[in-house]
């Protein structure tokens, strides 16, 4: 019984790490035929240090670009 509970706790803890890769879309732009999202990584739990870019970008496909709006959550894979 204790082993089963321990396994469940481990699964829950490991699955929580997936949330770290979901960020808000701050801006959308195109350039040279490519599509980009500027992501907001300035949250209190982001873990960023002052040396890191607080607003990373993600290159996405045209389909993803059209699917998301500014303010939506975008999950990096």
N, CA, C and O atoms as a Tripos MOL2 file, in Angstrom:
@<TRIPOS>MOLECULE
protein
  308   307    77     0     0
PROTEIN
NO_CHARGES

@<TRIPOS>ATOM
      1 N           0.8290   -1.1930    0.0000 N.3       1 UNK1
      2 CA          0.0000    0.0000    0.0000 C.3       1 UNK1
      3 C           0.8750    1.2590    0.0000 C.2       1 UNK1
      4 O           0.6090    2.2010   -0.7470 O.2       1 UNK1
      5 N           1.9040    1.2750    0.8260 N.am      2 UNK2
      6 CA          2.7880    2.4370    0.9000 C.3       2 UNK2
      7 C           3.5350    2.6240   -0.4130 C.2       2 UNK2
      8 O           3.7270    3.7540   -0.8620 O.2       2 UNK2
      9 N           3.9600    1.5230   -1.0320 N.am      3 UNK3
     10 CA          4.6660    1.6090   -2.3140 C.3       3 UNK3
     11 C           3.7670    2.2100   -3.3840 C.2       3 UNK3
     12 O           4.2250    3.0100   -4.2000 O.2       3 UNK3
     13 N           2.5040    1.8360   -3.3900 N.am      4 UNK4
     14 CA          1.5580    2.3780   -4.3630 C.3       4 UNK4
     15 C           1.3920    3.8800   -4.1770 C.2       4 UNK4
     16 O           1.3670    4.6250   -5.1570 O.2       4 UNK4
     17 N           1.2790    4.3250   -2.9510 N.am      5 UNK5
     18 CA          1.1460    5.7480   -2.6740 C.3       5 UNK5
     19 C           2.4090    6.4970   -3.0650 C.2       5 UNK5
     20 O           2.3280    7.6040   -3.5980 O.2       5 UNK5
     21 N           3.5630    5.9180   -2.8110 N.am      6 UNK6
     22 CA          4.8300    6.5460   -3.1810 C.3       6 UNK6
     23 C           4.9370    6.6940   -4.6920 C.2       6 UNK6
     24 O           5.3910    7.7280   -5.1830 O.2       6 UNK6
     25 N           4.5290    5.6870   -5.4240 N.am      7 UNK7
     26 CA          4.5570    5.7440   -6.8860 C.3       7 UNK7
     27 C           3.6140    6.8370   -7.3850 C.2       7 UNK7
     28 O           3.9700    7.5850   -8.2960 O.2       7 UNK7
     29 N           2.4440    6.9390   -6.8160 N.am      8 UNK8
     30 CA          1.4870    7.9810   -7.2170 C.3       8 UNK8
     31 C           2.0330    9.3760   -6.9490 C.2       8 UNK8
     32 O           1.8710   10.2690   -7.7810 O.2       8 UNK8
     33 N           2.6730    9.5790   -5.8090 N.am      9 UNK9
     34 CA          3.2590   10.8770   -5.4800 C.3       9 UNK9
     35 C           4.3640   11.2130   -6.4730 C.2       9 UNK9
     36 O           4.4490   12.3510   -6.9360 O.2       9 UNK9
     37 N           5.2020   10.2550   -6.8040 N.am     10 UNK10
     38 CA          6.2790   10.4830   -7.7740 C.3      10 UNK10
     39 C           5.7220   10.8640   -9.1380 C.2      10 UNK10
     40 O           6.2410   11.7710   -9.7890 O.2      10 UNK10
     41 N           4.6820   10.1860   -9.5710 N.am     11 UNK11
     42 CA          4.0670   10.5000  -10.8620 C.3      11 UNK11
     43 C           3.5150   11.9210  -10.8610 C.2      11 UNK11
     44 O           3.6890   12.6550  -11.8340 O.2      11 UNK11
     45 N           2.8550   12.3090   -9.7840 N.am     12 UNK12
     46 CA          2.3120   13.6670   -9.6940 C.3      12 UNK12
     47 C           3.4100   14.7100   -9.7210 C.2      12 UNK12
     48 O           3.2770   15.7280  -10.4000 O.2      12 UNK12
     49 N           4.4800   14.4800   -9.0050 N.am     13 UNK13
     50 CA          5.5830   15.4390   -8.9690 C.3      13 UNK13
     51 C           6.2650   15.5610  -10.3220 C.2      13 UNK13
     52 O           6.6150   16.6660  -10.7370 O.2      13 UNK13
     53 N           6.4560   14.4670  -11.0030 N.am     14 UNK14
     54 CA          7.1020   14.5080  -12.3100 C.3      14 UNK14
     55 C           6.2130   15.1510  -13.3640 C.2      14 UNK14
     56 O           6.7170   15.8240  -14.2630 O.2      14 UNK14
     57 N           4.9240   14.9620  -13.2730 N.am     15 UNK15
     58 CA          4.0230   15.5550  -14.2580 C.3      15 UNK15
     59 C           3.9040   17.0610  -14.0770 C.2      15 UNK15
     60 O           3.5580   17.7580  -15.0310 O.2      15 UNK15
     61 N           4.1760   17.5820  -12.9000 N.am     16 UNK16
     62 CA          4.0980   19.0240  -12.6670 C.3      16 UNK16
     63 C           5.1640   19.7760  -13.4390 C.2      16 UNK16
     64 O           4.9620   20.9490  -13.7550 O.2      16 UNK16
     65 N           6.2770   19.1610  -13.7550 N.am     17 UNK17
     66 CA          7.3400   19.8260  -14.4860 C.3      17 UNK17
     67 C           6.9280   20.2140  -15.8960 C.2      17 UNK17
     68 O           7.5390   21.1080  -16.4820 O.2      17 UNK17
     69 N           5.9260   19.5810  -16.4520 N.am     18 UNK18
     70 CA          5.4740   19.9060  -17.7870 C.3      18 UNK18
     71 C           4.8850   21.3090  -17.8490 C.2      18 UNK18
     72 O           4.8980   21.9220  -18.9160 O.2      18 UNK18
     73 N           4.3750   21.8340  -16.7490 N.am     19 UNK19
     74 CA          3.7800   23.1660  -16.7290 C.3      19 UNK19
     75 C           4.8120   24.2600  -16.9370 C.2      19 UNK19
     76 O           4.4640   25.3590  -17.3700 O.2      19 UNK19
     77 N           6.0740   23.9810  -16.6380 N.am     20 UNK20
     78 CA          7.1260   24.9830  -16.7520 C.3      20 UNK20
     79 C           7.3420   25.4310  -18.1920 C.2      20 UNK20
     80 O           7.8500   26.5300  -18.4130 O.2      20 UNK20
     81 N           6.9750   24.6250  -19.1660 N.am     21 UNK21
     82 CA          7.2130   24.9550  -20.5500 C.3      21 UNK21
     83 C           6.0500   25.6960  -21.2040 C.2      21 UNK21
     84 O           6.0960   25.9600  -22.4060 O.2      21 UNK21
     85 N           5.0140   26.0350  -20.4500 N.am     22 UNK22
     86 CA          3.8750   26.7690  -20.9900 C.3      22 UNK22
     87 C           3.9800   28.2300  -20.5660 C.2      22 UNK22
     88 O           3.9910   28.5490  -19.3780 O.2      22 UNK22
     89 N           4.0580   29.1080  -21.5620 N.am     23 UNK23
     90 CA          4.2180   30.5380  -21.3000 C.3      23 UNK23
     91 C           3.1710   31.3230  -22.0700 C.2      23 UNK23
     92 O           2.6160   30.8360  -23.0560 O.2      23 UNK23
     93 N           2.9030   32.5410  -21.6140 N.am     24 UNK24
     94 CA          1.9620   33.4220  -22.2940 C.3      24 UNK24
     95 C           2.6150   34.0250  -23.5320 C.2      24 UNK24
     96 O           3.8010   34.3550  -23.5230 O.2      24 UNK24
     97 N           1.8310   34.1650  -24.5930 N.am     25 UNK25
     98 CA          2.3130   34.8230  -25.8060 C.3      25 UNK25
     99 C           2.1830   36.3230  -25.5900 C.2      25 UNK25
    100 O           1.0800   36.8400  -25.4170 O.2      25 UNK25
    101 N           3.3000   37.0090  -25.6020 N.am     26 UNK26
    102 CA          3.3220   38.4590  -25.3900 C.3      26 UNK26
    103 C           3.1350   39.1960  -26.7030 C.2      26 UNK26
    104 O           2.4930   40.2450  -26.7400 O.2      26 UNK26
    105 N           3.6930   38.6530  -27.7920 N.am     27 UNK27
    106 CA          3.6300   39.3080  -29.0890 C.3      27 UNK27
    107 C           3.8020   38.2540  -30.1790 C.2      27 UNK27
    108 O           4.3830   37.1960  -29.9380 O.2      27 UNK27
    109 N           3.3030   38.5390  -31.3580 N.am     28 UNK28
    110 CA          3.4650   37.6740  -32.5240 C.3      28 UNK28
    111 C           4.0510   38.5230  -33.6450 C.2      28 UNK28
    112 O           3.6510   39.6710  -33.8360 O.2      28 UNK28
    113 N           5.0120   37.9480  -34.3950 N.am     29 UNK29
    114 CA          5.5430   38.6790  -35.5320 C.3      29 UNK29
    115 C           6.1230   37.7150  -36.5580 C.2      29 UNK29
    116 O           6.3970   36.5510  -36.2670 O.2      29 UNK29
    117 N           6.2990   38.2370  -37.7650 N.am     30 UNK30
    118 CA          6.8760   37.4510  -38.8450 C.3      30 UNK30
    119 C           8.1130   38.1620  -39.3540 C.2      30 UNK30
    120 O           8.2680   39.3710  -39.1790 O.2      30 UNK30
    121 N           8.9890   37.4000  -39.9850 N.am     31 UNK31
    122 CA         10.1850   37.9730  -40.5810 C.3      31 UNK31
    123 C          10.8660   36.9430  -41.4580 C.2      31 UNK31
    124 O          11.0640   35.8000  -41.0470 O.2      31 UNK31
    125 N          11.2270   37.3500  -42.6790 N.am     32 UNK32
    126 CA         11.9010   36.4600  -43.6300 C.3      32 UNK32
    127 C          11.1250   35.1650  -43.8610 C.2      32 UNK32
    128 O          11.7230   34.0990  -44.0100 O.2      32 UNK32
    129 N           9.8110   35.2560  -43.8910 N.am     33 UNK33
    130 CA          8.9860   34.0860  -44.1320 C.3      33 UNK33
    131 C           8.8740   33.1410  -42.9470 C.2      33 UNK33
    132 O           8.3600   32.0330  -43.0940 O.2      33 UNK33
    133 N           9.3420   33.5520  -41.7810 N.am     34 UNK34
    134 CA          9.2780   32.7520  -40.5660 C.3      34 UNK34
    135 C           8.2530   33.3660  -39.6140 C.2      34 UNK34
    136 O           7.9310   34.5490  -39.7180 O.2      34 UNK34
    137 N           7.7510   32.5650  -38.7000 N.am     35 UNK35
    138 CA          6.7280   33.0050  -37.7570 C.3      35 UNK35
    139 C           7.2610   32.8510  -36.3340 C.2      35 UNK35
    140 O           7.8700   31.8350  -35.9990 O.2      35 UNK35
    141 N           7.0280   33.8700  -35.4970 N.am     36 UNK36
    142 CA          7.5970   33.8830  -34.1530 C.3      36 UNK36
    143 C           6.5710   34.3230  -33.1130 C.2      36 UNK36
    144 O           5.6870   35.1380  -33.3780 O.2      36 UNK36
    145 N           6.7230   33.7520  -31.9250 N.am     37 UNK37
    146 CA          6.0140   34.2270  -30.7380 C.3      37 UNK37
    147 C           7.0490   34.7820  -29.7780 C.2      37 UNK37
    148 O           8.0890   34.1640  -29.5470 O.2      37 UNK37
    149 N           6.7640   35.9470  -29.2200 N.am     38 UNK38
    150 CA          7.5520   36.4560  -28.0980 C.3      38 UNK38
    151 C           6.8170   36.0040  -26.8480 C.2      38 UNK38
    152 O           5.6470   36.3350  -26.6520 O.2      38 UNK38
    153 N           7.5050   35.2500  -26.0040 N.am     39 UNK39
    154 CA          6.8670   34.6400  -24.8380 C.3      39 UNK39
    155 C           7.1960   35.4110  -23.5760 C.2      39 UNK39
    156 O           8.3030   35.9270  -23.4260 O.2      39 UNK39
    157 N           6.2380   35.4880  -22.6730 N.am     40 UNK40
    158 CA          6.4190   36.1890  -21.4050 C.3      40 UNK40
    159 C           6.9020   35.1980  -20.3570 C.2      40 UNK40
    160 O           6.1330   34.3650  -19.8770 O.2      40 UNK40
    161 N           8.1770   35.2930  -20.0060 N.am     41 UNK41
    162 CA          8.7760   34.3970  -19.0170 C.3      41 UNK41
    163 C           9.1830   35.1820  -17.7810 C.2      41 UNK41
    164 O          10.1710   34.8480  -17.1280 O.2      41 UNK41
    165 N           8.4270   36.2210  -17.4590 N.am     42 UNK42
    166 CA          8.7890   37.0840  -16.3360 C.3      42 UNK42
    167 C           7.9920   36.7700  -15.0830 C.2      42 UNK42
    168 O           8.0000   37.5540  -14.1340 O.2      42 UNK42
    169 N           7.2990   35.6270  -15.0640 N.am     43 UNK43
    170 CA          6.4830   35.2590  -13.9080 C.3      43 UNK43
    171 C           7.3150   35.0140  -12.6710 C.2      43 UNK43
    172 O           8.5240   34.8010  -12.7540 O.2      43 UNK43
    173 N           6.6690   35.0440  -11.5330 N.am     44 UNK44
    174 CA          7.3420   34.9090  -10.2530 C.3      44 UNK44
    175 C           7.9840   33.5270  -10.0920 C.2      44 UNK44
    176 O           8.9520   33.3760   -9.3470 O.2      44 UNK44
    177 N           7.4470   32.5190  -10.7890 N.am     45 UNK45
    178 CA          7.9800   31.1640  -10.6720 C.3      45 UNK45
    179 C           8.8080   30.7630  -11.8830 C.2      45 UNK45
    180 O           9.0630   29.5750  -12.0800 O.2      45 UNK45
    181 N           9.2370   31.7280  -12.7050 N.am     46 UNK46
    182 CA          9.9330   31.3840  -13.9350 C.3      46 UNK46
    183 C          11.3360   30.8550  -13.7100 C.2      46 UNK46
    184 O          11.8430   30.0940  -14.5330 O.2      46 UNK46
    185 N          11.9780   31.2420  -12.6090 N.am     47 UNK47
    186 CA         13.3200   30.7690  -12.3390 C.3      47 UNK47
    187 C          14.3770   31.5030  -13.1360 C.2      47 UNK47
    188 O          15.5360   31.0880  -13.1340 O.2      47 UNK47
    189 N          14.0210   32.5770  -13.8150 N.am     48 UNK48
    190 CA         14.9840   33.3320  -14.5930 C.3      48 UNK48
    191 C          15.9430   34.0920  -13.6950 C.2      48 UNK48
    192 O          15.5690   34.5710  -12.6240 O.2      48 UNK48
    193 N          17.1750   34.1920  -14.1450 N.am     49 UNK49
    194 CA         18.1390   35.0730  -13.5010 C.3      49 UNK49
    195 C          18.2610   36.3070  -14.3640 C.2      49 UNK49
    196 O          17.7310   36.3340  -15.4750 O.2      49 UNK49
    197 N          18.9410   37.3200  -13.8890 N.am     50 UNK50
    198 CA         19.0450   38.5730  -14.6310 C.3      50 UNK50
    199 C          19.8410   38.4120  -15.9170 C.2      50 UNK50
    200 O          19.7360   39.2640  -16.8000 O.2      50 UNK50
    201 N          20.6360   37.3470  -16.0600 N.am     51 UNK51
    202 CA         21.4350   37.1340  -17.2610 C.3      51 UNK51
    203 C          20.6350   36.5140  -18.4040 C.2      51 UNK51
    204 O          21.0770   36.5510  -19.5520 O.2      51 UNK51
    205 N          19.4800   35.9500  -18.1100 N.am     52 UNK52
    206 CA         18.6760   35.2920  -19.1330 C.3      52 UNK52
    207 C          17.7120   36.2740  -19.7730 C.2      52 UNK52
    208 O          17.3370   37.2800  -19.1700 O.2      52 UNK52
    209 N          17.3110   35.9680  -21.0170 N.am     53 UNK53
    210 CA         16.3280   36.7800  -21.7290 C.3      53 UNK53
    211 C          14.9680   36.6010  -21.0660 C.2      53 UNK53
    212 O          14.4460   35.4870  -21.0310 O.2      53 UNK53
    213 N          14.3780   37.6900  -20.5320 N.am     54 UNK54
    214 CA         13.0900   37.5500  -19.8470 C.3      54 UNK54
    215 C          11.9320   37.2850  -20.8060 C.2      54 UNK54
    216 O          10.8630   36.8540  -20.3740 O.2      54 UNK54
    217 N          12.1320   37.5370  -22.1050 N.am     55 UNK55
    218 CA         11.0840   37.3140  -23.0930 C.3      55 UNK55
    219 C          11.6410   36.4960  -24.2510 C.2      55 UNK55
    220 O          11.9500   37.0470  -25.3080 O.2      55 UNK55
    221 N          11.7690   35.1900  -24.0630 N.am     56 UNK56
    222 CA         12.3050   34.3560  -25.1410 C.3      56 UNK56
    223 C          11.3420   34.2890  -26.3160 C.2      56 UNK56
    224 O          10.1460   34.5440  -26.1700 O.2      56 UNK56
    225 N          11.8730   33.9460  -27.4740 N.am     57 UNK57
    226 CA         11.0350   33.7860  -28.6540 C.3      57 UNK57
    227 C          10.9830   32.3210  -29.0430 C.2      57 UNK57
    228 O          11.8770   31.5400  -28.7150 O.2      57 UNK57
    229 N           9.9230   31.9630  -29.7460 N.am     58 UNK58
    230 CA          9.7630   30.6110  -30.2580 C.3      58 UNK58
    231 C           9.4020   30.7090  -31.7290 C.2      58 UNK58
    232 O           8.4510   31.4020  -32.0940 O.2      58 UNK58
    233 N          10.1580   30.0170  -32.5800 N.am     59 UNK59
    234 CA          9.8210   29.9550  -33.9930 C.3      59 UNK59
    235 C           8.7600   28.8750  -34.1510 C.2      59 UNK59
    236 O           8.9280   27.7520  -33.6760 O.2      59 UNK59
    237 N           7.6630   29.2240  -34.8240 N.am     60 UNK60
    238 CA          6.5310   28.3080  -34.9680 C.3      60 UNK60
    239 C           6.1350   28.1990  -36.4290 C.2      60 UNK60
    240 O           6.5770   28.9830  -37.2690 O.2      60 UNK60
    241 N           5.3000   27.2200  -36.7180 N.am     61 UNK61
    242 CA          4.7890   27.0620  -38.0790 C.3      61 UNK61
    243 C           3.6990   28.1070  -38.3450 C.2      61 UNK61
    244 O           3.1730   28.7220  -37.4170 O.2      61 UNK61
    245 N           3.3770   28.2910  -39.6090 N.am     62 UNK62
    246 CA          2.2990   29.2330  -39.9640 C.3      62 UNK62
    247 C           0.9820   28.7880  -39.3430 C.2      62 UNK62
    248 O           0.1920   29.6220  -38.9020 O.2      62 UNK62
    249 N           0.7410   27.4870  -39.3060 N.am     63 UNK63
    250 CA         -0.4920   26.9620  -38.7190 C.3      63 UNK63
    251 C          -0.5840   27.3180  -37.2340 C.2      63 UNK63
    252 O          -1.6320   27.7660  -36.7680 O.2      63 UNK63
    253 N           0.5190   27.1200  -36.4820 N.am     64 UNK64
    254 CA          0.5220   27.4750  -35.0630 C.3      64 UNK64
    255 C           0.3650   28.9860  -34.8840 C.2      64 UNK64
    256 O          -0.3480   29.4430  -33.9900 O.2      64 UNK64
    257 N           1.0330   29.7490  -35.7360 N.am     65 UNK65
    258 CA          0.9580   31.2030  -35.6710 C.3      65 UNK65
    259 C          -0.4890   31.6780  -35.7880 C.2      65 UNK65
    260 O          -0.9230   32.5610  -35.0490 O.2      65 UNK65
    261 N          -1.2260   31.0880  -36.7180 N.am     66 UNK66
    262 CA         -2.6200   31.4830  -36.9350 C.3      66 UNK66
    263 C          -3.5610   30.9200  -35.8770 C.2      66 UNK66
    264 O          -4.6480   31.4570  -35.6660 O.2      66 UNK66
    265 N          -3.1600   29.8580  -35.2210 N.am     67 UNK67
    266 CA         -4.0060   29.1960  -34.2290 C.3      67 UNK67
    267 C          -4.0250   29.9460  -32.8920 C.2      67 UNK67
    268 O          -5.0290   29.9000  -32.1800 O.2      67 UNK67
    269 N          -2.9470   30.6240  -32.5440 N.am     68 UNK68
    270 CA         -2.8200   31.2710  -31.2390 C.3      68 UNK68
    271 C          -2.9730   32.7850  -31.3620 C.2      68 UNK68
    272 O          -2.6740   33.3790  -32.3980 O.2      68 UNK68
    273 N          -3.4470   33.3890  -30.2760 N.am     69 UNK69
    274 CA         -3.5860   34.8370  -30.1840 C.3      69 UNK69
    275 C          -2.6930   35.3610  -29.0650 C.2      69 UNK69
    276 O          -2.2740   34.5940  -28.1970 O.2      69 UNK69
    277 N          -2.4000   36.6430  -29.0760 N.am     70 UNK70
    278 CA         -1.6350   37.2660  -27.9920 C.3      70 UNK70
    279 C          -2.4070   37.0720  -26.7020 C.2      70 UNK70
    280 O          -3.6090   37.3310  -26.6440 O.2      70 UNK70
    281 N          -1.7070   36.6100  -25.6560 N.am     71 UNK71
    282 CA         -2.3220   36.3500  -24.3740 C.3      71 UNK71
    283 C          -2.6130   34.8790  -24.1410 C.2      71 UNK71
    284 O          -2.8240   34.4660  -23.0010 O.2      71 UNK71
    285 N          -2.6270   34.0680  -25.2170 N.am     72 UNK72
    286 CA         -2.8370   32.6250  -25.0690 C.3      72 UNK72
    287 C          -1.6060   31.9820  -24.4440 C.2      72 UNK72
    288 O          -0.5130   32.5460  -24.4770 O.2      72 UNK72
    289 N          -1.7970   30.7980  -23.8770 N.am     73 UNK73
    290 CA         -0.6770   29.9920  -23.3760 C.3      73 UNK73
    291 C          -0.1170   29.1900  -24.5370 C.2      73 UNK73
    292 O          -0.8700   28.6000  -25.3120 O.2      73 UNK73
    293 N           1.2160   29.1680  -24.6600 N.am     74 UNK74
    294 CA          1.8960   28.3620  -25.6700 C.3      74 UNK74
    295 C           2.8480   27.4310  -24.9390 C.2      74 UNK74
    296 O           3.6790   27.8760  -24.1480 O.2      74 UNK74
    297 N           2.7250   26.1400  -25.2060 N.am     75 UNK75
    298 CA          3.5630   25.1400  -24.5260 C.3      75 UNK75
    299 C           4.6650   24.6750  -25.4700 C.2      75 UNK75
    300 O           4.4000   24.0980  -26.5250 O.2      75 UNK75
    301 N           5.8880   24.9340  -25.0750 N.am     76 UNK76
    302 CA          7.0300   24.4700  -25.8500 C.3      76 UNK76
    303 C           7.2020   22.9770  -25.6490 C.2      76 UNK76
    304 O           6.9740   22.4540  -24.5580 O.2      76 UNK76
    305 N           7.6030   22.2980  -26.7070 N.am     77 UNK77
    306 CA          7.7870   20.8470  -26.6280 C.3      77 UNK77
    307 C           9.2380   20.4960  -26.5030 C.2      77 UNK77
    308 O           9.5840   19.3170  -26.4240 O.2      77 UNK77
@<TRIPOS>BOND
     1     1     2 1
     2     2     3 1
     3     3     4 2
     4     3     5 am
     5     5     6 1
     6     6     7 1
     7     7     8 2
     8     7     9 am
     9     9    10 1
    10    10    11 1
    11    11    12 2
    12    11    13 am
    13    13    14 1
    14    14    15 1
    15    15    16 2
    16    15    17 am
    17    17    18 1
    18    18    19 1
    19    19    20 2
    20    19    21 am
    21    21    22 1
    22    22    23 1
    23    23    24 2
    24    23    25 am
    25    25    26 1
    26    26    27 1
    27    27    28 2
    28    27    29 am
    29    29    30 1
    30    30    31 1
    31    31    32 2
    32    31    33 am
    33    33    34 1
    34    34    35 1
    35    35    36 2
    36    35    37 am
    37    37    38 1
    38    38    39 1
    39    39    40 2
    40    39    41 am
    41    41    42 1
    42    42    43 1
    43    43    44 2
    44    43    45 am
    45    45    46 1
    46    46    47 1
    47    47    48 2
    48    47    49 am
    49    49    50 1
    50    50    51 1
    51    51    52 2
    52    51    53 am
    53    53    54 1
    54    54    55 1
    55    55    56 2
    56    55    57 am
    57    57    58 1
    58    58    59 1
    59    59    60 2
    60    59    61 am
    61    61    62 1
    62    62    63 1
    63    63    64 2
    64    63    65 am
    65    65    66 1
    66    66    67 1
    67    67    68 2
    68    67    69 am
    69    69    70 1
    70    70    71 1
    71    71    72 2
    72    71    73 am
    73    73    74 1
    74    74    75 1
    75    75    76 2
    76    75    77 am
    77    77    78 1
    78    78    79 1
    79    79    80 2
    80    79    81 am
    81    81    82 1
    82    82    83 1
    83    83    84 2
    84    83    85 am
    85    85    86 1
    86    86    87 1
    87    87    88 2
    88    87    89 am
    89    89    90 1
    90    90    91 1
    91    91    92 2
    92    91    93 am
    93    93    94 1
    94    94    95 1
    95    95    96 2
    96    95    97 am
    97    97    98 1
    98    98    99 1
    99    99   100 2
   100    99   101 am
   101   101   102 1
   102   102   103 1
   103   103   104 2
   104   103   105 am
   105   105   106 1
   106   106   107 1
   107   107   108 2
   108   107   109 am
   109   109   110 1
   110   110   111 1
   111   111   112 2
   112   111   113 am
   113   113   114 1
   114   114   115 1
   115   115   116 2
   116   115   117 am
   117   117   118 1
   118   118   119 1
   119   119   120 2
   120   119   121 am
   121   121   122 1
   122   122   123 1
   123   123   124 2
   124   123   125 am
   125   125   126 1
   126   126   127 1
   127   127   128 2
   128   127   129 am
   129   129   130 1
   130   130   131 1
   131   131   132 2
   132   131   133 am
   133   133   134 1
   134   134   135 1
   135   135   136 2
   136   135   137 am
   137   137   138 1
   138   138   139 1
   139   139   140 2
   140   139   141 am
   141   141   142 1
   142   142   143 1
   143   143   144 2
   144   143   145 am
   145   145   146 1
   146   146   147 1
   147   147   148 2
   148   147   149 am
   149   149   150 1
   150   150   151 1
   151   151   152 2
   152   151   153 am
   153   153   154 1
   154   154   155 1
   155   155   156 2
   156   155   157 am
   157   157   158 1
   158   158   159 1
   159   159   160 2
   160   159   161 am
   161   161   162 1
   162   162   163 1
   163   163   164 2
   164   163   165 am
   165   165   166 1
   166   166   167 1
   167   167   168 2
   168   167   169 am
   169   169   170 1
   170   170   171 1
   171   171   172 2
   172   171   173 am
   173   173   174 1
   174   174   175 1
   175   175   176 2
   176   175   177 am
   177   177   178 1
   178   178   179 1
   179   179   180 2
   180   179   181 am
   181   181   182 1
   182   182   183 1
   183   183   184 2
   184   183   185 am
   185   185   186 1
   186   186   187 1
   187   187   188 2
   188   187   189 am
   189   189   190 1
   190   190   191 1
   191   191   192 2
   192   191   193 am
   193   193   194 1
   194   194   195 1
   195   195   196 2
   196   195   197 am
   197   197   198 1
   198   198   199 1
   199   199   200 2
   200   199   201 am
   201   201   202 1
   202   202   203 1
   203   203   204 2
   204   203   205 am
   205   205   206 1
   206   206   207 1
   207   207   208 2
   208   207   209 am
   209   209   210 1
   210   210   211 1
   211   211   212 2
   212   211   213 am
   213   213   214 1
   214   214   215 1
   215   215   216 2
   216   215   217 am
   217   217   218 1
   218   218   219 1
   219   219   220 2
   220   219   221 am
   221   221   222 1
   222   222   223 1
   223   223   224 2
   224   223   225 am
   225   225   226 1
   226   226   227 1
   227   227   228 2
   228   227   229 am
   229   229   230 1
   230   230   231 1
   231   231   232 2
   232   231   233 am
   233   233   234 1
   234   234   235 1
   235   235   236 2
   236   235   237 am
   237   237   238 1
   238   238   239 1
   239   239   240 2
   240   239   241 am
   241   241   242 1
   242   242   243 1
   243   243   244 2
   244   243   245 am
   245   245   246 1
   246   246   247 1
   247   247   248 2
   248   247   249 am
   249   249   250 1
   250   250   251 1
   251   251   252 2
   252   251   253 am
   253   253   254 1
   254   254   255 1
   255   255   256 2
   256   255   257 am
   257   257   258 1
   258   258   259 1
   259   259   260 2
   260   259   261 am
   261   261   262 1
   262   262   263 1
   263   263   264 2
   264   263   265 am
   265   265   266 1
   266   266   267 1
   267   267   268 2
   268   267   269 am
   269   269   270 1
   270   270   271 1
   271   271   272 2
   272   271   273 am
   273   273   274 1
   274   274   275 1
   275   275   276 2
   276   275   277 am
   277   277   278 1
   278   278   279 1
   279   279   280 2
   280   279   281 am
   281   281   282 1
   282   282   283 1
   283   283   284 2
   284   283   285 am
   285   285   286 1
   286   286   287 1
   287   287   288 2
   288   287   289 am
   289   289   290 1
   290   290   291 1
   291   291   292 2
   292   291   293 am
   293   293   294 1
   294   294   295 1
   295   295   296 2
   296   295   297 am
   297   297   298 1
   298   298   299 1
   299   299   300 2
   300   299   301 am
   301   301   302 1
   302   302   303 1
   303   303   304 2
   304   303   305 am
   305   305   306 1
   306   306   307 1
   307   307   308 2
@<TRIPOS>SUBSTRUCTURE
     1 UNK1         2 RESIDUE 1 A UNK
     2 UNK2         6 RESIDUE 1 A UNK
     3 UNK3        10 RESIDUE 1 A UNK
     4 UNK4        14 RESIDUE 1 A UNK
     5 UNK5        18 RESIDUE 1 A UNK
     6 UNK6        22 RESIDUE 1 A UNK
     7 UNK7        26 RESIDUE 1 A UNK
     8 UNK8        30 RESIDUE 1 A UNK
     9 UNK9        34 RESIDUE 1 A UNK
    10 UNK10       38 RESIDUE 1 A UNK
    11 UNK11       42 RESIDUE 1 A UNK
    12 UNK12       46 RESIDUE 1 A UNK
    13 UNK13       50 RESIDUE 1 A UNK
    14 UNK14       54 RESIDUE 1 A UNK
    15 UNK15       58 RESIDUE 1 A UNK
    16 UNK16       62 RESIDUE 1 A UNK
    17 UNK17       66 RESIDUE 1 A UNK
    18 UNK18       70 RESIDUE 1 A UNK
    19 UNK19       74 RESIDUE 1 A UNK
    20 UNK20       78 RESIDUE 1 A UNK
    21 UNK21       82 RESIDUE 1 A UNK
    22 UNK22       86 RESIDUE 1 A UNK
    23 UNK23       90 RESIDUE 1 A UNK
    24 UNK24       94 RESIDUE 1 A UNK
    25 UNK25       98 RESIDUE 1 A UNK
    26 UNK26      102 RESIDUE 1 A UNK
    27 UNK27      106 RESIDUE 1 A UNK
    28 UNK28      110 RESIDUE 1 A UNK
    29 UNK29      114 RESIDUE 1 A UNK
    30 UNK30      118 RESIDUE 1 A UNK
    31 UNK31      122 RESIDUE 1 A UNK
    32 UNK32      126 RESIDUE 1 A UNK
    33 UNK33      130 RESIDUE 1 A UNK
    34 UNK34      134 RESIDUE 1 A UNK
    35 UNK35      138 RESIDUE 1 A UNK
    36 UNK36      142 RESIDUE 1 A UNK
    37 UNK37      146 RESIDUE 1 A UNK
    38 UNK38      150 RESIDUE 1 A UNK
    39 UNK39      154 RESIDUE 1 A UNK
    40 UNK40      158 RESIDUE 1 A UNK
    41 UNK41      162 RESIDUE 1 A UNK
    42 UNK42      166 RESIDUE 1 A UNK
    43 UNK43      170 RESIDUE 1 A UNK
    44 UNK44      174 RESIDUE 1 A UNK
    45 UNK45      178 RESIDUE 1 A UNK
    46 UNK46      182 RESIDUE 1 A UNK
    47 UNK47      186 RESIDUE 1 A UNK
    48 UNK48      190 RESIDUE 1 A UNK
    49 UNK49      194 RESIDUE 1 A UNK
    50 UNK50      198 RESIDUE 1 A UNK
    51 UNK51      202 RESIDUE 1 A UNK
    52 UNK52      206 RESIDUE 1 A UNK
    53 UNK53      210 RESIDUE 1 A UNK
    54 UNK54      214 RESIDUE 1 A UNK
    55 UNK55      218 RESIDUE 1 A UNK
    56 UNK56      222 RESIDUE 1 A UNK
    57 UNK57      226 RESIDUE 1 A UNK
    58 UNK58      230 RESIDUE 1 A UNK
    59 UNK59      234 RESIDUE 1 A UNK
    60 UNK60      238 RESIDUE 1 A UNK
    61 UNK61      242 RESIDUE 1 A UNK
    62 UNK62      246 RESIDUE 1 A UNK
    63 UNK63      250 RESIDUE 1 A UNK
    64 UNK64      254 RESIDUE 1 A UNK
    65 UNK65      258 RESIDUE 1 A UNK
    66 UNK66      262 RESIDUE 1 A UNK
    67 UNK67      266 RESIDUE 1 A UNK
    68 UNK68      270 RESIDUE 1 A UNK
    69 UNK69      274 RESIDUE 1 A UNK
    70 UNK70      278 RESIDUE 1 A UNK
    71 UNK71      282 RESIDUE 1 A UNK
    72 UNK72      286 RESIDUE 1 A UNK
    73 UNK73      290 RESIDUE 1 A UNK
    74 UNK74      294 RESIDUE 1 A UNK
    75 UNK75      298 RESIDUE 1 A UNK
    76 UNK76      302 RESIDUE 1 A UNK
    77 UNK77      306 RESIDUE 1 A UNK
